[in-house]
Amino acid sequence: MKKAKFESRSGILSDRGGQKPMEGITFSEALEIIESLPEEQRETLIQIVQHRLIEQRRER
């Protein structure tokens, strides 16, 4: 499995100029989108989310 580049904000997790990234998408829709991704992309997404949670905890 490839290592994720956590600093990258391209694609589905892009920064939208201050808007909420999931604006207009329900939690269920987000899960459906994630489940439709190939396994490698889902694993990368999990790594990115875990990394961001760790960073947010450090900032508190």
Phi, psi and omega per residue, in radians:
M1 nan 2.408 3.117
K2 -1.266 2.556 3.039
K3 -1.280 2.408 3.116
A4 -1.368 2.517 3.023
K5 -1.691 1.698 -2.998
F6 -1.165 -0.490 -3.111
E7 -1.275 -0.262 3.122
S8 -1.271 2.327 3.104
R9 -2.108 0.612 -3.127
S10 -1.593 2.863 3.059
G11 1.321 -2.464 -3.009
I12 -1.063 -0.465 -3.106
L13 -1.782 0.480 -3.059
S14 -1.162 2.646 3.063
D15 -1.433 2.165 -3.045
R16 -1.844 0.815 3.049
G17 1.072 0.744 3.085
G18 1.604 -0.219 3.097
Q19 -1.288 2.727 3.040
K20 -1.148 2.225 -3.089
P21 -1.014 -0.551 -3.070
M22 -1.799 0.293 -3.121
E23 -0.975 2.203 3.104
G24 1.529 -0.021 3.136
I25 -2.074 2.237 3.109
T26 -1.328 2.853 3.102
F27 -1.031 -0.737 3.127
S28 -1.085 -0.721 3.108
E29 -1.128 -0.699 3.114
A30 -1.081 -0.756 3.105
L31 -1.080 -0.720 3.109
E32 -1.076 -0.734 3.115
I33 -1.085 -0.816 -3.130
I34 -1.079 -0.763 -3.142
E35 -1.135 -0.400 3.137
S36 -1.430 -0.206 3.141
L37 -1.300 2.682 3.020
P38 -1.095 2.703 -3.075
E39 -0.936 -0.768 -3.119
E40 -1.064 -0.708 3.119
Q41 -1.205 -0.636 3.077
R42 -1.115 -0.731 3.116
E43 -1.115 -0.718 3.097
T44 -1.108 -0.733 3.115
L45 -1.059 -0.744 3.106
I46 -1.058 -0.771 3.122
Q47 -1.069 -0.742 -3.137
I48 -1.106 -0.810 -3.127
V49 -1.114 -0.761 3.112
Q50 -1.057 -0.765 3.132
H51 -1.074 -0.770 -3.129
R52 -1.162 -0.644 3.074
L53 -1.101 -0.740 3.094
I54 -1.063 -0.793 3.131
E55 -1.092 -0.722 3.125
Q56 -1.114 -0.681 3.112
R57 -1.132 -0.667 3.118
R58 -1.131 -0.582 -3.092
E59 -1.344 -0.246 -3.118
R60 -1.314 nan nan
